[in-house]
Amino acid sequence: MEDEEGLQPDREPLSPPQPPSPAGFMRWGLLFYGAMAAVAVVWRIGLYGEPILFTDAEASLGGLRLTRDALLGVAVGGAIVGLSQLTTRRTAWGQRLARALAEGLGAISTPNALLLALASGMAEELFFRGALQPRVGLVAASLLFGALHFVPRREFLPWTGFAVAAGFVFGALFEGTGNLVAPMVAHAVVNGVNLPLLIREYASPGDRARS
């Protein structure tokens, strides 16, 4: 409604949406990954009666080779970290992606980033490799893994492509070793190294001060 002079009344300018607090970000992130892990367990074990940590019942008979598969996961995760850091530092699109990711992560502390890395590595591998891949196959599971990492912004498109490629690597580890140890460790290594690096090197000073 116009005022007596025919002018529009003053209105408060719309403020931009505020990012969630670090505590809220962590709470919702851990709830999301907890729900994802629970769905995976119910799906694979509850519905199909299959061992979720293994590709099939035959593989479960051999048990876990923790040392071998954990070391393999560390090696593969380290290689992925090296490649991701190389592209981040050598390409313009890598720099844009790093800044965009850090924009959402800069307010959380390094210990929380490590906790989130562990939770995501376990939950996403339980769901996409442990529950989904035996049902739909390596290709479909890897593409769906990439879809989870899709954000409709140009600077995030390389992240989606990276996630698809990583999904194929993690899926190959799952099929090659017969269990989830190597892909879980590799996934946790990638996130556990990259997330703190993003916070330290690309978050704004204000975000780092709040973390």
Buried (B, 14 or more C-beta within 10 A) or exposed (E): EEEEEEEEEEEEEEEEEEEBEBEEBBEEBBEEBEEBBEBBBEBBBEEEEBBBBBBEEEBBEEEBBEEEBBBBBBBBBBBBBEBBBEBBEEEEEBBBBBBBBBBBBBBBBEEBBBBBBBBBBBBBBBBBBBBBBBEBEBEEBBBBBBEEBBEEEEBBBBBBEBBBBBBBBBBBBBBEBBBBBBBBBBBBBBBBBBBBBBBBEBBEEEBBEBB
